[in-house]
């Protein structure tokens, strides 16, 4: 099990801080390995506000100050 919290404080007063929290687990049953990540982020690429599908956002993007989440499941077979 693992977790990570990141906070980036912005120098500009009108810019909101970026935050990201990830909670995950690594499963091992050789020859199969799997990782499961649950990530929540606010004002962080690629989670906030990009309406043009570019993945880029800015402090003025619509929704950039909302919390977004993503689930990532990676499965590998080692031989």
Secondary structure, DSSP 8 states (H G I E B T S, - for coil): -EEEEEEE--SSTTS--EEEEEEEEEEEETTEEEEEEEEEEES-TTTS--SSSSS---TTSTTTTSEEEEEEEEEEE--
